[in-house]
Amino acid sequence: MIRFKLFVMSALMMLLVVGTAMAQTGGTAPATGGTNLKLLAPFAVGIAAFGGALGDGRAIAGACEGTARNPGAGGRIFTMLLLGLALIETLVLFTFLTLFLV
């Protein structure tokens, strides 16, 4: 299972690196308008949303487990959970914003 995850992550990283490398223009070549980045931007948003959803799920599961183990710390755990979820969703929104800026 770990090999499969490593393979999938390697393939995704190669796709992201190839897309940005192909979008760069040479020193003397005319600019093409970044069409490759425009094609890969929706995939980046999808990957960011998938990663954000996984992060949200793990954070909520950890908060539920922590509250179940120590109910007295539920308020502090909830506060840190909200802060963490806000930061995770901010990263997804930044990726979504770049979709429109490219």
Secondary structure, DSSP 8 states (H G I E B T S, - for coil): -HHHHHHHHHHHHHHHHHHHHHH---SSS-----HHHHHHHHHHHHHHHHHHHHHHHHHHHHHHHHHHH-GGGHHHHHHHHHHHHHHHHHHHHHHHHHHHH-
